[in-house]
Amino acid sequence: MPLNPTKLAANLTDIDMEVQGAEVEPDVKQRIQQKNQKIAMAIDAYIRQATVNVTVAPGTPVATAGSPAAQTGVTTGPGTGVGSIT
């Protein structure tokens, strides 16, 4: 699932509006939305800084070229793997 900071900001604003309980002035709502957009962008930037290590399971189809000592190639089918974020 791709990151969606705009949706995160909207969700945070919905939470703020629910907590407020009553109608808020339009300028207050706009400041809340701006704050939540900044929070969402900070979270997005923080998550994207992570290093993702993936160990690919054996059996991914590949096509190779070159001598046995100097093979190069690309995958030709989907692979699966296990990822970890550090």
C-alpha positions as CSV (number, residue, x, y, z in Angstrom):
1,M,0.0,0.0,0.0
2,P,1.5,3.3,-1.0
3,L,1.9,6.1,1.6
4,N,-0.8,8.8,1.3
5,P,0.0,11.8,3.4
6,T,-3.1,13.7,2.1
7,K,-5.4,10.9,3.4
8,L,-3.5,10.8,6.7
9,A,-4.0,14.6,7.1
10,A,-7.7,14.3,6.4
11,N,-8.0,11.4,8.9
12,L,-6.2,13.5,11.5
13,T,-8.5,16.5,10.8
14,D,-11.5,14.2,11.2
15,I,-10.2,13.1,14.6
16,D,-9.6,16.7,15.7
17,M,-13.1,17.7,14.5
18,E,-14.7,14.8,16.4
19,V,-12.8,15.8,19.6
20,Q,-13.9,19.4,19.2
21,G,-17.5,18.2,19.3
22,A,-19.1,21.4,18.2
23,E,-18.8,23.5,15.0
24,V,-15.5,25.3,14.8
25,E,-14.9,28.6,13.1
26,P,-13.7,28.2,9.5
27,D,-10.3,29.9,10.3
28,V,-9.8,27.5,13.2
29,K,-10.6,24.5,11.0
30,Q,-8.2,25.8,8.3
31,R,-5.4,26.1,10.9
32,I,-6.2,22.5,12.1
33,Q,-6.0,21.3,8.5
34,Q,-2.7,23.0,8.0
35,K,-1.2,21.6,11.2
36,N,-2.4,18.1,10.2
37,Q,-0.9,18.4,6.7
38,K,2.5,19.3,8.3
39,I,2.2,16.4,10.7
40,A,1.3,14.0,7.8
41,M,4.2,15.2,5.7
42,A,6.6,14.8,8.6
43,I,5.4,11.2,9.2
44,D,5.8,10.5,5.5
45,A,9.3,11.9,5.4
46,Y,10.3,9.9,8.5
47,I,9.0,6.6,7.1
48,R,10.7,7.1,3.8
49,Q,14.0,7.5,5.5
50,A,14.0,3.9,6.6
51,T,16.2,1.3,5.0
52,V,14.2,-1.7,3.7
53,N,16.2,-4.9,3.4
54,V,14.6,-7.7,1.3
55,T,15.7,-11.3,1.2
56,V,14.3,-12.8,-2.0
57,A,13.1,-16.3,-1.8
58,P,14.8,-18.8,-4.1
59,G,13.0,-19.8,-7.3
60,T,12.5,-16.4,-8.9
61,P,12.8,-16.9,-12.7
62,V,15.7,-15.1,-14.3
63,A,17.2,-14.8,-17.8
64,T,21.0,-14.6,-17.9
65,A,23.7,-13.8,-20.5
66,G,27.5,-14.0,-20.4
67,S,30.1,-16.6,-19.5
68,P,29.5,-18.7,-16.4
69,A,32.0,-16.5,-14.5
70,A,30.4,-13.2,-15.5
71,Q,26.6,-13.8,-15.6
72,T,24.3,-10.8,-15.9
73,G,20.5,-10.9,-16.1
74,V,17.1,-9.7,-15.0
75,T,14.1,-11.4,-13.4
76,T,11.5,-12.6,-15.7
77,G,8.7,-13.3,-13.3
78,P,7.4,-12.1,-9.9
79,G,9.4,-12.9,-6.8
80,T,8.5,-13.1,-3.2
81,G,10.6,-12.0,-0.2
82,V,10.7,-11.1,3.4
83,G,11.3,-7.4,4.2
84,S,12.5,-5.7,7.3
85,I,12.8,-2.0,8.0
86,T,15.8,-0.7,9.9
